[in-house]
Amino acid sequence: MRVRSSCPELPVERVRRALSGLPEAQRYAIEVKPLRYRQRPHLSAWTDFSERTITLQVPEPFLPFGEVVPYGARRRPGKGLKFIWLTEGITFRTEREVLRFLYLHEWMHWYLRERLGKRSAAETACDRFALRNYRRRIVTEDDADAALIRRTTA
């Protein structure tokens, strides 16, 4: 895994340790940059398919923060297409959790485009995959395939 970091608190070896056990985005470099926020920390990352990079931004200074993550939508009864977003609130307590969540989200974009040949704009599937797996020690492509199918509750 090719990793570059411009965050003094997150040297390359620490980033590698944080991302160990996660699937590799082959032929893509990972860049870790600081996210200087004005009001409150938040999540920010992107995949540049032309440059073959995944950029993860870690809030600086890092303070624990919460984020509401949409992982699916449910159709509302009635006329027309109306949906209710299904969300989960999570608290990021460490930089490691932020790195793993962001990497898994962006890796899923990579997986959809580079491995499956699909459009990579499936935000809820990417969030669902990251949400289910960012705290797990080992994550595989089978977990990514499982995230593409939203579980319904009866």
VEXZA-688695 format. One record per atom (N, C-alpha, C): residue number from 1; residue in three letters; chain; x, y, z. Coordinates in Angstrom, 1 decimal. Example, Ala and Ser with C-alpha at 12.3 -4.5 7.8 and 13.67 -1.06 7.14 Angstrom:
# residues 2
R    i   aa  ch       X       Y       Z
R    1  ala   A    13.2    -5.7     7.8
R    1  ala   A    12.3    -4.5     7.8
R    1  ala   A    13.2    -3.3     7.8
R    2  ser   A    12.8    -2.2     7.1
R    2  ser   A    13.7    -1.1     7.1
R    2  ser   A    12.9     0.0     7.9
//
This chain:
# residues 154
R    i   aa  ch       X       Y       Z
R    1  met   A     0.8    -1.2     0.0
R    1  met   A     0.0     0.0     0.0
R    1  met   A     0.9     1.2     0.0
R    2  arg   A     0.8     2.1    -1.0
R    2  arg   A     1.6     3.3    -1.1
R    2  arg   A     0.8     4.4    -0.3
R    3  val   A     1.5     4.9     0.7
R    3  val   A     0.9     5.9     1.6
R    3  val   A     1.8     7.1     1.7
R    4  arg   A     1.2     8.3     1.6
R    4  arg   A     1.8     9.6     1.8
R    4  arg   A     1.0    10.3     2.9
R    5  ser   A     1.7    11.0     3.8
R    5  ser   A     1.0    11.8     4.8
R    5  ser   A     1.6    13.1     5.0
R    6  ser   A     0.8    14.2     4.9
R    6  ser   A     1.2    15.5     5.2
R    6  ser   A     0.7    16.0     6.6
R    7  cys   A     0.3    15.0     7.4
R    7  cys   A    -0.1    15.3     8.8
R    7  cys   A     1.0    15.0     9.7
R    8  pro   A     1.6    16.0    10.4
R    8  pro   A     2.7    15.6    11.4
R    8  pro   A     2.3    14.6    12.4
R    9  glu   A     1.1    14.6    12.9
R    9  glu   A     0.6    13.7    14.0
R    9  glu   A     0.4    12.3    13.4
R   10  leu   A     0.3    12.2    12.1
R   10  leu   A     0.0    10.9    11.5
R   10  leu   A     1.1    10.5    10.5
R   11  pro   A     2.3    10.0    11.0
R   11  pro   A     3.3     9.6    10.0
R   11  pro   A     2.9     8.4     9.3
R   12  val   A     3.6     8.1     8.2
R   12  val   A     3.2     7.0     7.3
R   12  val   A     3.0     5.7     8.0
R   13  glu   A     3.9     5.3     8.9
R   13  glu   A     3.8     4.0     9.6
R   13  glu   A     2.6     3.9    10.4
R   14  arg   A     2.2     5.0    11.1
R   14  arg   A     1.0     5.0    11.9
R   14  arg   A    -0.3     4.9    11.0
R   15  val   A    -0.3     5.5     9.8
R   15  val   A    -1.4     5.4     8.9
R   15  val   A    -1.5     3.9     8.4
R   16  arg   A    -0.3     3.3     8.1
R   16  arg   A    -0.3     1.9     7.6
R   16  arg   A    -0.9     1.0     8.7
R   17  arg   A    -0.5     1.2    10.0
R   17  arg   A    -1.0     0.4    11.1
R   17  arg   A    -2.5     0.6    11.2
R   18  ala   A    -3.0     1.8    11.0
R   18  ala   A    -4.4     2.1    11.2
R   18  ala   A    -5.2     1.4    10.1
R   19  leu   A    -4.6     1.3     8.9
R   19  leu   A    -5.3     0.7     7.7
R   19  leu   A    -5.0    -0.8     7.5
R   20  ser   A    -4.2    -1.4     8.4
R   20  ser   A    -3.9    -2.8     8.3
R   20  ser   A    -5.2    -3.6     8.5
R   21  gly   A    -5.3    -4.7     7.7
R   21  gly   A    -6.5    -5.6     7.8
R   21  gly   A    -7.6    -5.2     6.8
R   22  leu   A    -7.4    -4.0     6.1
R   22  leu   A    -8.4    -3.6     5.2
R   22  leu   A    -7.9    -3.9     3.8
R   23  pro   A    -8.9    -4.1     2.8
R   23  pro   A    -8.5    -4.5     1.5
R   23  pro   A    -7.7    -3.4     0.8
R   24  glu   A    -6.8    -3.7    -0.1
R   24  glu   A    -6.0    -2.8    -0.8
R   24  glu   A    -6.6    -2.3    -2.1
R   25  ala   A    -6.5    -1.0    -2.4
R   25  ala   A    -7.0    -0.5    -3.6
R   25  ala   A    -5.8    -0.5    -4.6
R   26  gln   A    -5.7    -1.6    -5.3
R   26  gln   A    -4.5    -1.9    -6.1
R   26  gln   A    -4.2    -0.8    -7.1
R   27  arg   A    -3.0    -0.4    -7.3
R   27  arg   A    -2.5     0.6    -8.2
R   27  arg   A    -2.9     2.1    -7.8
R   28  tyr   A    -3.4     2.2    -6.6
R   28  tyr   A    -3.8     3.6    -6.1
R   28  tyr   A    -3.0     3.9    -4.9
R   29  ala   A    -2.6     5.2    -4.9
R   29  ala   A    -1.9     5.7    -3.7
R   29  ala   A    -2.9     6.3    -2.7
R   30  ile   A    -2.5     6.3    -1.5
R   30  ile   A    -3.3     6.9    -0.4
R   30  ile   A    -2.6     8.1     0.1
R   31  glu   A    -3.3     9.2     0.1
R   31  glu   A    -2.8    10.5     0.7
R   31  glu   A    -3.6    10.9     1.9
R   32  val   A    -2.9    11.2     3.0
R   32  val   A    -3.5    11.7     4.2
R   32  val   A    -3.2    13.1     4.4
R   33  lys   A    -4.2    14.0     4.5
R   33  lys   A    -4.0    15.4     4.6
R   33  lys   A    -4.8    15.9     5.8
R   34  pro   A    -4.4    17.1     6.3
R   34  pro   A    -5.1    17.6     7.4
R   34  pro   A    -6.4    18.3     6.9
R   35  leu   A    -7.4    18.3     7.7
R   35  leu   A    -8.7    19.0     7.4
R   35  leu   A    -8.8    20.1     8.4
R   36  arg   A    -8.6    21.3     8.0
R   36  arg   A    -8.7    22.5     8.9
R   36  arg   A   -10.2    23.0     8.8
R   37  tyr   A   -10.9    22.8     9.9
R   37  tyr   A   -12.3    23.1     9.9
R   37  tyr   A   -12.5    24.4    10.6
R   38  arg   A   -13.7    25.1    10.3
R   38  arg   A   -14.0    26.4    10.9
R   38  arg   A   -14.8    26.2    12.1
R   39  gln   A   -15.9    25.4    12.1
R   39  gln   A   -16.8    25.3    13.2
R   39  gln   A   -16.7    24.0    13.9
R   40  arg   A   -16.8    22.9    13.2
R   40  arg   A   -16.7    21.6    13.9
R   40  arg   A   -16.1    20.6    12.9
R   41  pro   A   -15.5    19.5    13.5
R   41  pro   A   -14.9    18.5    12.6
R   41  pro   A   -15.9    17.8    11.8
R   42  his   A   -15.6    17.3    10.7
R   42  his   A   -16.5    16.5     9.8
R   42  his   A   -15.6    15.5     9.0
R   43  leu   A   -16.3    14.7     8.2
R   43  leu   A   -15.7    13.7     7.4
R   43  leu   A   -15.4    14.3     6.0
R   44  ser   A   -14.2    14.0     5.4
R   44  ser   A   -13.9    14.5     4.1
R   44  ser   A   -12.9    13.6     3.4
R   45  ala   A   -13.2    13.1     2.2
R   45  ala   A   -12.3    12.2     1.5
R   45  ala   A   -12.8    12.1     0.1
R   46  trp   A   -11.9    11.8    -0.9
R   46  trp   A   -12.3    11.6    -2.2
R   46  trp   A   -11.4    10.7    -3.0
R   47  thr   A   -11.9    10.1    -4.1
R   47  thr   A   -11.1     9.3    -4.9
R   47  thr   A   -10.9     9.9    -6.3
R   48  asp   A    -9.7    10.1    -6.7
R   48  asp   A    -9.4    10.7    -8.0
R   48  asp   A    -9.0     9.6    -9.0
R   49  phe   A    -9.9     9.2    -9.8
R   49  phe   A    -9.7     8.0   -10.7
R   49  phe   A    -8.7     8.3   -11.8
R   50  ser   A    -8.6     9.6   -12.2
R   50  ser   A    -7.6     9.9   -13.3
R   50  ser   A    -6.2     9.9   -12.7
R   51  glu   A    -6.0    10.4   -11.4
R   51  glu   A    -4.7    10.4   -10.8
R   51  glu   A    -4.4     9.1   -10.0
R   52  arg   A    -5.4     8.3    -9.9
R   52  arg   A    -5.3     7.0    -9.1
R   52  arg   A    -4.8     7.3    -7.7
R   53  thr   A    -5.6     8.2    -7.0
R   53  thr   A    -5.3     8.5    -5.6
R   53  thr   A    -6.6     8.4    -4.8
R   54  ile   A    -6.4     8.0    -3.5
R   54  ile   A    -7.5     8.1    -2.5
R   54  ile   A    -7.0     9.1    -1.5
R   55  thr   A    -7.7    10.2    -1.3
R   55  thr   A    -7.3    11.2    -0.3
R   55  thr   A    -8.2    11.2     0.9
R   56  leu   A    -7.6    11.1     2.0
R   56  leu   A    -8.3    11.1     3.3
R   56  leu   A    -7.9    12.3     4.1
R   57  gln   A    -8.9    13.1     4.5
R   57  gln   A    -8.6    14.3     5.3
R   57  gln   A    -9.0    14.0     6.8
R   58  val   A    -8.1    14.2     7.7
R   58  val   A    -8.3    14.0     9.1
R   58  val   A    -8.4    15.4     9.8
R   59  pro   A    -9.5    15.6    10.6
R   59  pro   A    -9.7    16.9    11.2
R   59  pro   A    -8.4    17.3    12.1
R   60  glu   A    -8.0    18.6    11.9
R   60  glu   A    -6.9    19.1    12.7
R   60  glu   A    -7.3    20.4    13.3
R   61  pro   A    -7.3    20.6    14.6
R   61  pro   A    -6.9    19.6    15.6
R   61  pro   A    -8.0    18.5    15.8
R   62  phe   A    -7.5    17.3    16.1
R   62  phe   A    -8.5    16.3    16.2
R   62  phe   A    -9.2    16.3    17.6
R   63  leu   A   -10.5    16.3    17.6
R   63  leu   A   -11.3    16.2    18.8
R   63  leu   A   -12.4    15.2    18.4
R   64  pro   A   -12.8    14.4    19.4
R   64  pro   A   -13.9    13.4    19.1
R   64  pro   A   -15.1    14.2    18.6
R   65  phe   A   -15.8    13.6    17.6
R   65  phe   A   -16.9    14.2    17.0
R   65  phe   A   -17.9    13.2    16.5
R   66  gly   A   -19.2    13.6    16.3
R   66  gly   A   -20.2    12.8    15.8
R   66  gly   A   -20.6    13.1    14.4
R   67  glu   A   -21.1    12.1    13.7
R   67  glu   A   -21.5    12.3    12.3
R   67  glu   A   -22.8    11.4    12.1
R   68  val   A   -23.7    11.9    11.4
R   68  val   A   -24.9    11.1    11.0
R   68  val   A   -24.6    10.5     9.6
R   69  val   A   -24.7     9.2     9.5
R   69  val   A   -24.3     8.5     8.3
R   69  val   A   -25.6     7.9     7.7
R   70  pro   A   -26.0     8.3     6.5
R   70  pro   A   -27.1     7.7     5.8
R   70  pro   A   -26.6     6.4     5.1
R   71  tyr   A   -27.3     5.3     5.4
R   71  tyr   A   -26.9     4.0     4.9
R   71  tyr   A   -28.0     3.3     4.0
R   72  gly   A   -29.1     4.0     3.8
R   72  gly   A   -30.1     3.5     2.9
R   72  gly   A   -31.3     4.4     2.9
R   73  ala   A   -32.3     4.0     2.1
R   73  ala   A   -33.6     4.8     2.0
R   73  ala   A   -34.7     3.8     2.0
R   74  arg   A   -35.8     4.2     2.5
R   74  arg   A   -37.0     3.4     2.5
R   74  arg   A   -38.1     4.2     1.9
R   75  arg   A   -38.9     3.6     1.0
R   75  arg   A   -39.9     4.3     0.3
R   75  arg   A   -41.1     4.6     1.2
R   76  arg   A   -41.6     5.8     1.1
R   76  arg   A   -42.8     6.1     1.9
R   76  arg   A   -44.0     5.7     1.2
R   77  pro   A   -45.1     5.3     1.9
R   77  pro   A   -46.3     4.9     1.2
R   77  pro   A   -47.0     6.1     0.6
R   78  gly   A   -47.7     5.9    -0.4
R   78  gly   A   -48.4     7.0    -1.0
R   78  gly   A   -48.0     7.2    -2.5
R   79  lys   A   -48.6     8.3    -3.0
R   79  lys   A   -48.4     8.6    -4.4
R   79  lys   A   -47.0     9.2    -4.6
R   80  gly   A   -46.4     8.9    -5.7
R   80  gly   A   -45.1     9.5    -6.1
R   80  gly   A   -43.9     8.7    -5.4
R   81  leu   A   -42.7     9.2    -5.7
R   81  leu   A   -41.5     8.6    -5.2
R   81  leu   A   -41.0     9.5    -4.0
R   82  lys   A   -41.4     9.0    -2.8
R   82  lys   A   -40.9     9.7    -1.6
R   82  lys   A   -40.2     8.7    -0.7
R   83  phe   A   -39.1     9.2    -0.2
R   83  phe   A   -38.2     8.3     0.6
R   83  phe   A   -37.9     8.9     2.0
R   84  ile   A   -37.6     8.0     2.9
R   84  ile   A   -37.1     8.4     4.2
R   84  ile   A   -35.7     7.8     4.3
R   85  trp   A   -34.8     8.7     4.6
R   85  trp   A   -33.4     8.3     4.8
R   85  trp   A   -33.2     7.4     6.0
R   86  leu   A   -32.5     6.3     5.9
R   86  leu   A   -32.2     5.5     7.1
R   86  leu   A   -30.8     6.0     7.5
R   87  thr   A   -30.6     6.4     8.8
R   87  thr   A   -29.3     6.9     9.2
R   87  thr   A   -28.9     6.3    10.5
R   88  glu   A   -27.6     6.4    10.8
R   88  glu   A   -27.1     6.0    12.1
R   88  glu   A   -26.1     7.1    12.5
R   89  gly   A   -26.2     7.5    13.8
R   89  gly   A   -25.3     8.4    14.4
R   89  gly   A   -24.1     7.7    15.0
R   90  ile   A   -22.9     8.1    14.6
R   90  ile   A   -21.7     7.5    15.2
R   90  ile   A   -20.8     8.6    15.7
R   91  thr   A   -20.0     8.2    16.7
R   91  thr   A   -19.0     9.1    17.3
R   91  thr   A   -17.6     8.6    17.0
R   92  phe   A   -16.8     9.4    16.4
R   92  phe   A   -15.4     9.1    16.1
R   92  phe   A   -14.5     9.6    17.2
R   93  arg   A   -13.9     8.6    17.9
R   93  arg   A   -13.2     9.0    19.1
R   93  arg   A   -11.7     9.1    18.8
R   94  thr   A   -11.2     8.4    17.7
R   94  thr   A    -9.8     8.5    17.4
R   94  thr   A    -9.6     8.7    15.9
R   95  glu   A    -8.3     9.2    15.6
R   95  glu   A    -8.0     9.4    14.2
R   95  glu   A    -8.0     8.1    13.5
R   96  arg   A    -7.7     7.0    14.1
R   96  arg   A    -7.7     5.7    13.5
R   96  arg   A    -9.1     5.3    13.0
R   97  glu   A   -10.1     5.6    13.8
R   97  glu   A   -11.5     5.3    13.4
R   97  glu   A   -11.8     6.2    12.1
R   98  val   A   -11.4     7.4    12.1
R   98  val   A   -11.7     8.3    11.0
R   98  val   A   -11.0     7.8     9.7
R   99  leu   A    -9.7     7.4     9.9
R   99  leu   A    -9.0     6.9     8.7
R   99  leu   A    -9.6     5.6     8.2
R  100  arg   A   -10.0     4.7     9.0
R  100  arg   A   -10.6     3.5     8.6
R  100  arg   A   -11.9     3.7     7.9
R  101  phe   A   -12.8     4.5     8.5
R  101  phe   A   -14.1     4.8     8.0
R  101  phe   A   -13.9     5.4     6.6
R  102  leu   A   -13.1     6.5     6.5
R  102  leu   A   -13.0     7.2     5.2
R  102  leu   A   -12.4     6.2     4.2
R  103  tyr   A   -11.3     5.5     4.5
R  103  tyr   A   -10.7     4.6     3.6
R  103  tyr   A   -11.7     3.6     3.1
R  104  leu   A   -12.4     2.9     3.9
R  104  leu   A   -13.4     1.9     3.5
R  104  leu   A   -14.5     2.5     2.6
R  105  his   A   -14.9     3.7     2.9
R  105  his   A   -15.9     4.4     2.0
R  105  his   A   -15.3     4.6     0.6
R  106  glu   A   -14.1     5.2     0.6
R  106  glu   A   -13.5     5.4    -0.7
R  106  glu   A   -13.0     4.2    -1.4
R  107  trp   A   -12.6     3.1    -0.6
R  107  trp   A   -12.3     1.9    -1.3
R  107  trp   A   -13.5     1.3    -2.0
R  108  met   A   -14.7     1.4    -1.4
R  108  met   A   -15.9     0.9    -2.0
R  108  met   A   -16.1     1.6    -3.4
R  109  his   A   -15.9     2.9    -3.4
R  109  his   A   -16.0     3.6    -4.7
R  109  his   A   -15.0     2.9    -5.7
R  110  trp   A   -13.8     2.7    -5.3
R  110  trp   A   -12.8     2.1    -6.1
R  110  trp   A   -13.2     0.7    -6.6
R  111  tyr   A   -13.8    -0.1    -5.6
R  111  tyr   A   -14.2    -1.5    -5.9
R  111  tyr   A   -15.3    -1.5    -6.9
R  112  leu   A   -16.3    -0.6    -6.8
R  112  leu   A   -17.4    -0.5    -7.7
R  112  leu   A   -16.9    -0.2    -9.1
R  113  arg   A   -16.0     0.7    -9.3
R  113  arg   A   -15.5     1.1   -10.6
R  113  arg   A   -14.5     0.2   -11.2
R  114  glu   A   -13.4    -0.1   -10.4
R  114  glu   A   -12.3    -0.8   -10.9
R  114  glu   A   -12.5    -2.3   -11.0
R  115  arg   A   -13.2    -2.9   -10.0
R  115  arg   A   -13.4    -4.3   -10.0
R  115  arg   A   -14.7    -4.8   -10.6
R  116  leu   A   -15.8    -4.0   -10.3
R  116  leu   A   -17.1    -4.5   -10.8
R  116  leu   A   -17.5    -3.8   -12.1
R  117  gly   A   -16.8    -2.7   -12.5
R  117  gly   A   -17.1    -2.0   -13.7
R  117  gly   A   -18.4    -1.2   -13.7
R  118  lys   A   -18.8    -0.8   -12.5
R  118  lys   A   -20.0    -0.1   -12.3
R  118  lys   A   -19.7     1.4   -12.1
R  119  arg   A   -20.8     2.2   -12.1
R  119  arg   A   -20.6     3.6   -11.7
R  119  arg   A   -20.3     3.6   -10.2
R  120  ser   A   -19.4     4.6    -9.9
R  120  ser   A   -18.9     4.6    -8.5
R  120  ser   A   -19.7     5.5    -7.6
R  121  ala   A   -20.9     6.0    -8.0
R  121  ala   A   -21.6     7.0    -7.3
R  121  ala   A   -22.6     6.5    -6.3
R  122  ala   A   -22.4     5.3    -5.8
R  122  ala   A   -23.4     4.7    -4.9
R  122  ala   A   -23.1     5.1    -3.4
R  123  glu   A   -23.4     6.3    -3.1
R  123  glu   A   -23.0     6.8    -1.8
R  123  glu   A   -23.6     6.0    -0.6
R  124  thr   A   -24.8     5.6    -0.7
R  124  thr   A   -25.4     4.9     0.5
R  124  thr   A   -24.7     3.5     0.6
R  125  ala   A   -24.4     2.9    -0.5
R  125  ala   A   -23.8     1.5    -0.4
R  125  ala   A   -22.4     1.7     0.2
R  126  cys   A   -21.6     2.8    -0.2
R  126  cys   A   -20.3     3.0     0.3
R  126  cys   A   -20.4     3.3     1.8
R  127  asp   A   -21.3     4.1     2.2
R  127  asp   A   -21.5     4.4     3.6
R  127  asp   A   -21.9     3.2     4.4
R  128  arg   A   -22.8     2.4     3.8
R  128  arg   A   -23.2     1.1     4.5
R  128  arg   A   -22.0     0.2     4.7
R  129  phe   A   -21.2     0.1     3.7
R  129  phe   A   -20.0    -0.8     3.8
R  129  phe   A   -19.0    -0.2     4.9
R  130  ala   A   -18.8     1.1     4.9
R  130  ala   A   -17.9     1.6     5.9
R  130  ala   A   -18.4     1.5     7.3
R  131  leu   A   -19.7     1.8     7.4
R  131  leu   A   -20.4     1.8     8.7
R  131  leu   A   -20.3     0.4     9.3
R  132  arg   A   -20.6    -0.6     8.5
R  132  arg   A   -20.6    -2.0     9.0
R  132  arg   A   -19.2    -2.5     9.4
R  133  asn   A   -18.1    -1.9     8.8
R  133  asn   A   -16.8    -2.6     8.9
R  133  asn   A   -15.7    -1.8     9.4
R  134  tyr   A   -15.8    -0.5     9.7
R  134  tyr   A   -14.6     0.3    10.1
R  134  tyr   A   -14.0    -0.1    11.4
R  135  arg   A   -14.8    -0.8    12.3
R  135  arg   A   -14.3    -1.2    13.6
R  135  arg   A   -13.8    -2.7    13.6
R  136  arg   A   -14.0    -3.3    12.5
R  136  arg   A   -13.6    -4.7    12.4
R  136  arg   A   -12.1    -4.8    12.1
R  137  arg   A   -11.5    -5.9    12.6
R  137  arg   A   -10.0    -6.0    12.4
R  137  arg   A    -9.7    -6.4    11.0
R  138  ile   A   -10.4    -7.3    10.4
R  138  ile   A   -10.2    -7.8     9.0
R  138  ile   A   -11.4    -7.5     8.2
R  139  val   A   -11.2    -6.9     7.0
R  139  val   A   -12.3    -6.7     6.1
R  139  val   A   -11.9    -7.2     4.7
R  140  thr   A   -12.9    -7.9     4.0
R  140  thr   A   -12.6    -8.5     2.7
R  140  thr   A   -13.5    -8.1     1.7
R  141  glu   A   -13.3    -8.5     0.4
R  141  glu   A   -14.2    -8.2    -0.7
R  141  glu   A   -15.6    -8.8    -0.5
R  142  asp   A   -15.6    -9.9     0.2
R  142  asp   A   -16.9   -10.5     0.5
R  142  asp   A   -17.8    -9.6     1.3
R  143  asp   A   -17.2    -8.8     2.2
R  143  asp   A   -17.9    -7.8     3.0
R  143  asp   A   -18.4    -6.7     2.1
R  144  ala   A   -17.7    -6.4     1.1
R  144  ala   A   -18.1    -5.3     0.1
R  144  ala   A   -19.3    -5.9    -0.7
R  145  asp   A   -19.3    -7.1    -1.1
R  145  asp   A   -20.4    -7.7    -1.8
R  145  asp   A   -21.7    -7.7    -0.9
R  146  ala   A   -21.5    -8.0     0.3
R  146  ala   A   -22.6    -8.0     1.3
R  146  ala   A   -23.2    -6.7     1.4
R  147  ala   A   -22.4    -5.6     1.4
R  147  ala   A   -22.9    -4.2     1.6
R  147  ala   A   -23.7    -3.8     0.4
R  148  leu   A   -23.5    -4.4    -0.8
R  148  leu   A   -24.3    -4.0    -1.9
R  148  leu   A   -25.7    -4.4    -1.9
R  149  ile   A   -26.0    -5.3    -0.9
R  149  ile   A   -27.4    -5.8    -0.7
R  149  ile   A   -27.8    -5.3     0.6
R  150  arg   A   -28.8    -4.3     0.6
R  150  arg   A   -29.3    -3.8     1.9
R  150  arg   A   -30.2    -4.8     2.5
R  151  arg   A   -29.9    -5.0     3.8
R  151  arg   A   -30.7    -6.0     4.6
R  151  arg   A   -32.0    -5.2     4.9
R  152  thr   A   -33.1    -5.9     4.8
R  152  thr   A   -34.4    -5.3     5.2
R  152  thr   A   -34.8    -6.0     6.5
R  153  thr   A   -35.5    -5.2     7.3
R  153  thr   A   -36.0    -5.7     8.6
R  153  thr   A   -37.5    -5.9     8.4
R  154  ala   A   -37.9    -7.0     8.8
R  154  ala   A   -39.4    -7.3     8.6
R  154  ala   A   -40.2    -6.7     9.7
//
